[in-house]
Amino acid sequence: MRLTVVLRGLAILFTLVTTWLFASTYFHQVSTKSVNLRSWLGSVDTQTKASKVRNKCGNRQSCPENTFSFKIVSGAANVVGPSLCLEDTVFMSAIKNNVDRGLNIALVNGTNGHVIKMGSFDMYSGDIKDLVTFLQDIKQGSLVLIASYDDPGTKLNDKAREMLTELGSNYAGKLGFRDSWVFLGGKGLKGKSPFEQYLKNNKDTNKYDGWPEMLEIEGCVPRKIG
C-alpha cells in the first residue's frame, strides 16, 4: 500500500517536472520568435518606406540644389503621345490632351522653372512658319524641352533647323520623316546640349512598324544656362 502511494507521488512529480520543462522551453522559443519577427517586420517596414521615396518626374535619381529635375519622353509611333516634365510638373502629355504629331515644345523660365509657352507643330502637313515664329520669340536664358511624335522632320526647313541647332542640338539638321527625337536645350547655351537622343527611321532597325522606338531622357539641368 505504501509502495503504491510512493509510486503515485513519483509519477505526479515526474508529470509536473516534465510539464514545467516543456512549458518553459516552448514559451522561450515563442518569445524568441516573436522578437525576431518584430525585428524582421521592422526591417521590412524600413525598406518599404525607403522604396516609397519618389524623385521628381519619377526619375531614378534626385537632383542637387540649383538644378531642375526633368524627363522627356517621345511619342511611340503614332499611337502614344509624348510627355515633358520639369520639377515634377508635366507640362505636356497625351493625358493633358495638349500634344500632337510633329514637334511638341515647352519653353521654361531658366530661373524659376515656370512654363512660359507651349506649342505643337505638325511637321508633316506643315506648321513651319508658326514654328519659326515660336522659336524666334524664345528669350535669353529660357530652357527648351522638345519631344517628337509621329513625324518631326518632313517639313523642317533650313531656317528652323539652324534655330534648333543654336539651342544646342546636335541632330536638328538630320531630322527626317518619322525619326524619334528628344531634346533639352536653351537660349544662350554655350556649346552643345548633353541632353539629347535621336533615332533615324530605318525599316531594318525600327522597333515599331514604320517607326523607331520611343526615346526617353532624364536628368538634372542647371538653373542658369550658359
C-alpha positions, 0 to 999 in steps of 0.5 A: 500500500505504501509502495503504491502511494510512493509510486503515485507521488513519483509519477505526479512529480515526474508529470509536473517536472516534465510539464514545467520543462516543456512549458518553459522551453516552448514559451522561450522559443515563442518569445524568441520568435516573436522578437525576431519577427518584430525585428524582421517586420521592422526591417521590412517596414524600413525598406518599404518606406525607403522604396516609397521615396519618389524623385521628381518626374519619377526619375531614378535619381534626385537632383542637387540644389540649383538644378531642375529635375526633368524627363522627356519622353517621345511619342511611340509611333503614332499611337502614344503621345509624348510627355515633358516634365520639369520639377515634377510638373508635366507640362505636356502629355497625351493625358493633358490632351495638349500634344500632337504629331510633329514637334511638341515644345515647352519653353521654361523660365531658366530661373524659376522653372515656370512654363512660359509657352507651349506649342505643337507643330505638325511637321508633316502637313506643315506648321513651319512658319508658326514654328519659326515664329515660336522659336524666334520669340524664345528669350535669353536664358529660357530652357527648351524641352522638345519631344517628337511624335509621329513625324518631326522632320518632313517639313523642317526647313533650313531656317528652323533647323539652324534655330534648333541647332543654336539651342544646342542640338546636335541632330536638328539638321538630320531630322527626317520623316518619322525619326524619334527625337528628344531634346533639352536645350536653351537660349544662350547655351554655350556649346552643345546640349548633353541632353539629347537622343535621336533615332533615324527611321530605318525599316531594318532597325525600327522597333515599331512598324514604320517607326523607331522606338520611343526615346526617353531622357532624364536628368538634372539641368542647371538653373542658369544656362550658359 
